[in-house]
Amino acid sequence: MHDFSPLAALFGGSLIGLAAAIFLFAHGRICGISGLVGGLLRRNTDVPWVRAAFLGGLLAGGLVLGFAAPALFDTSWTPSVTLAIPAGLLVGFGTQLGNGCTSGHGVCGISRLSVRSLVATGVFMVAGFVTVFLARHTFGGGP
């Protein structure tokens, strides 16, 4: 963490919280990325246009930011495709198994004082800590 800025983190977190609150009030549903994207992959899902528009907005926002400020995406770590694809599939499987992801449980669930979301977020965090520790200190990889 070379360039950590608490004000930028506070601003970004506030925007995420505001977006989640607006989505909840506008659509009456939790703004969890895995649930919205997972719903696009299932037949007979409700409001597919909301799901598609949300996903499109995420992709468009990333593309615009990539062109406007490409330095924000600079990294020295380049994972292999043979590692990235199974990792992505495992994350997708885990979010469906856990009925949500960090955005759904960590942002929306905790703010609603959901016990299930508190437990799920704790499990996410511990799993992340263990994974980073093993990757850096046991297997010698990672950024």
Residue, then its C-alpha position, 0 to 999 in steps of 0.5 A: m500500500h504505497d499510495f493509500s489515501p484515507l480521503a479517497a477511500l472514504f469518498g469511494g466507499s461513500l459512493i458505493g454506499l450511496a449507489a447501493a442505497i439508491f438501488l435498494f430504494a429504486h428497485g427494492r432489491i439488494c445491490g449485490i454484483s454476484g446476484l445481479v450477474g448470476g440472475l442474467l445467467r438463469r432463465n426466467t429471471d425477474v427484471p433482466w433489463v435492470r441486471a443488464a443495465f447494471l452490469g453494462g454500467l459497471l463495464a462502461g464505467g471501467l472502460v471510461l476510467g481506463f481511458a481517462a486515467p490508465a495509470l489507475f490500472d497499472t500493476s506489476w502482477t500478471p497472473s496466468v490465464t490458467l490460474a485466473i480462469p479457475a480462480g474466477l470460476l471458484v469465486g463465482f461458485g462460492t458467491q452462489l453457494g454463499n448467497g452473495c458476494t462482498s458487495g451484497h453481504g459486506v455493503c448491503g447486508i451489514s448495513r441492514l444488520s443481517v446476521r447472515s451477512l455479518v457471518a459471511t463477511g467474516v468468512f470472506m475476510v478470514a479466507g482472504f487473509v489466509t489466502v494472501f498469507l499462503a500465497r506470499h509466505t508458503f507458495g512465494g507468489g502474488p504481488 
